[in-house]
Amino acid sequence: MEVERLQELLERVRRGEVSVQEAMVQLRGFPYENLEFARLDTHRALRKGFPEVIFCPGKTNQQIIEIIRRIRANDGRVLAARATADVADAVQRVFPEAIYYAVARMIFLGQPTPRSGRGTVLVVSAGTADIPVAEEAAVTADILGSSVERLYDVGVAGIHRLFDQRDLLFAANVLIVVAGMEGALTSVVAGLVDRPVIGVPTSVGYGASFGGVAALLTMLNSCAPGVGVVNIDNGFGAGYLAHLINQ
C-alpha cells in the first residue's frame, strides 16, 4: 500500500467518513496477501517506496495477471520484468493501459513517478547486443523517478566512441555500465569519473565468456575505485540501485 493511500484512509477514519471496520476491510491484505500460488508483499511500498516487482519467467499468464490485479488494487503502480511479447499481449487484453517496453521486456501500469534525485543516471552499453539488459536498467530507474540518459555501443574495441561522449560521462550522478565479452568497459569508465559506477555483466559473448562469468569476474576484479557489481544480466537490480544512490 502506498504511503499516500494509507494516509488518506487514516484521515478519512479520523474525520468519521470511514468506519474502523471498513478500514480494516481495506487493510485486510496488510502486510501480505495470500494468493495460494504467491504471497504478495503489500507492505513493500511503505518500506521501499515502490511495490513488489513481478519476475515473469516461471509464472503462467493467468498468475501474472492476477498478481498485477492485486498489486494494482493495493498500490496503483505495477512493474513486471522479463515479460515476453506473449505475456505482454495477455496482460494488455485485460489491462489496455499497460505499457510494454519491448526491448527492456518490462510492463508498467500506473501514473508516472515524479522526478526526484540529485542528478542523472547514465546507462552505458558496450555493444548493441547488450542493449536489452541496458534498457531494463534504464526503464527501471526511469519508472522509479530518476532522470535517465543513454549511451550505447561504446565498448573498448572502439574506445574513441566513449571518449567522444565524455561530457555525458562527467555530467552523470550515477553510471550503469553494461558489458559482455570480457566486461572491460566498467573499469575504463570508473577510471574516468568521480561518481559511483554500477557494473552489469551480460551473458553476451563466445564460449570462453562462460555465459557472462568472465565479464562478472573482470568487473569484480576491477582496479578502478568506486565500482559495484550486480549479477549477470541483472539490469533491474542495477537500475534500482542507481535510483537509490541518486536519491
MOUR-V95868 format. One record per pair of residues at least 24 apart in sequence whose ideal C-beta (glycine too) atoms are under 6 Angstrom apart, sorted by the first residue. I is the first residue (numbers start at 1). J is the second residue. If there is no record, write none. Layout:
# MOUR-V95868
I&J  I&J
This chain:
# MOUR-V95868
1&42  1&74  2&45  2&75  37&63  38&67  40&70  42&74  45&75  51&75  53&79  53&81  54&80  55&81  56&80  56&82  56&83  56&87  57&82  61&87  61&90  65&94  76&110  77&110  78&109  79&108  79&143  80&107  81&106  81&236  83&107  101&139  103&132  103&135  104&135  104&136  104&139  106&139  108&143  113&145  115&145  115&147  116&145  117&146  117&246  117&247  118&173  118&246  119&173  120&147  120&149  120&172  120&173  121&146  121&148  121&174  121&242  121&246  122&149  122&172  122&175  123&150  123&176  124&151  124&177  125&152  125&178  126&155  126&179  126&185  127&153  127&155  128&153  129&204  130&178  130&180  130&202  130&204  133&178  133&202  133&233  133&235  134&178  136&235  136&236  137&176  137&235  137&238  137&239  140&236  140&239  140&240  141&239  141&242  141&243  144&243  146&243  146&246  155&185  156&184  156&185  169&193  173&246  174&242  174&245  174&246  176&238  176&242  179&215  180&204  180&205  180&215  181&205  181&209  182&214  182&218  183&215  183&218  183&219  186&219  187&222  187&224  190&224  190&226  190&227  191&224  196&226  196&245  197&226  197&227  198&228  198&238  198&241  198&242  199&227  199&229  200&230  200&238  201&232  202&233  203&232  203&233
